[in-house]
Amino acid sequence: MIQKIKADLSLQIVTAVLLAAFIFIPVGSTSLAQNDIILWLSTNIFALGGSLFMNGLKMLIIPLVIGGLLTGIVGMSDLGKMKNLALGTIGLYLMTTIIALAGALGLSLLFDSLIGFGQVMQLPESGAVAVKETGGLAAMFANVIPENIIVALVENNMLGVIFFVVMFGIAAVQVSEETRLAVSDAANKFNDIILRLTVMIMKFAPFGIFCLMANTFIKNGVQTLLPLIGYVAVLLTMLLLHCFITYGAIVKFVGGLNPVIFFSKMREIWLFGFSTGSSSATIPVTMETAEKRMGVKPSSASFTIPLGATINMDGTACMQGAATIFVASIYGIDLTMAALLTVVVTATMASIGTAGVRGAGIVMLSMVFHQVGLPIEGIALLLAVDPILDMIRTAVNLTGDTAVTVAVAKRNNMLDEDVFNTPLDVLQAKEAEADAKIANTRQAHA
Ligand code: ASP
């Protein structure tokens, strides 16, 4: 068993998550969380280890997106394909978000009428929650065309970076065949280096993830979930239904692929999404899995995945739907049909505008509450349970990005079905073999 764990990165990550949960859920759920040694470990060791690892992942995002997109565009003979890919992806991202919202609203209303969300002993006073400026949707769309590409890179403005790289690639193709080949060659080599760097950083994942999980569990014991058990139960049910039924159907009926194989290859993405709580930071893992384990061409994955991590947040939409009904219920506010439709529209926009980072969804919730006239203070009630729910909805957000990516890639002939259908362990064995070959060649040269 130890040998097996040593050889398999995702087993190491599972072990890290289980170990952290086993040790630190009991710690976080009791007074041990205030113990001096635990506090010291949490602030000095786990916070540092977690930040170093998150930074390592985030450092890869921009180069991965630039390398992948550029390789794809300058290597693509038919740019019309890119347009179909873009339209299909955005359409599906939007459709799944609306399904998530409608489902979450419906399920929460049903639960409220059959069982009821119960009474919360003390409602928060006004001013209990500081509403941060979200920048709004118009600002987000304006960012699609960056005023300054360096600023877009520095600020991680993903939509702006994608736009610039796509336009740069299209222009390079139009200059001359010689330019196209030169850019293609340089982009390919750059991409190879960044992919190798990704593999190197992933080797630290078990340690980084252990630190992240340890700190989350120390700070948020499971006891925080209990007072809001109705809301938590409805939301978790909706997240599971959406994850397996909606995305299973997208993979099966839009992509014509086997959902069981799809889900069997999601393990690493789920673990990273769950432990980092950030779709953006997980982009390197999502791209690697989609390309190497599901057979999506890099030109396709490097466009649809960063786009999804930026605009497709179905797990967040589920939370916003359930939270709206929950807060309306405990404040005794009846939402009319028109108000519910407003929730669907604004929460769709809010989830598009939510950044793929920890806790962003709960901040955007204020936009929805504001539109339908719910008390913003209601959000304060949800803050205690949000960190744990955030980890789960991030994993769902990422499943949506990946499901749409494989389905759209398949429809546009940009997916290698042989790779998709090959079992994970066979692909992993091949990856290990390729790694060993590289190591041998290096030794032979030395
Ligand atoms: N943490 C989520 C994500 O990165 C966003 C949210 O807070 O809902 O996908």
Boltz pocket constraint, residues with backbone or C-beta under 6 A from the ligand:
constraints:
  - pocket:
      binder: B
      contacts: [[A, 277], [A, 278], [A, 279], [A, 280], [A, 309], [A, 313], [A, 315], [A, 316], [A, 354], [A, 355], [A, 356], [A, 357], [A, 358], [A, 359], [A, 360], [A, 361], [A, 362], [A, 390], [A, 393], [A, 394], [A, 397]]
      max_distance: 6.0
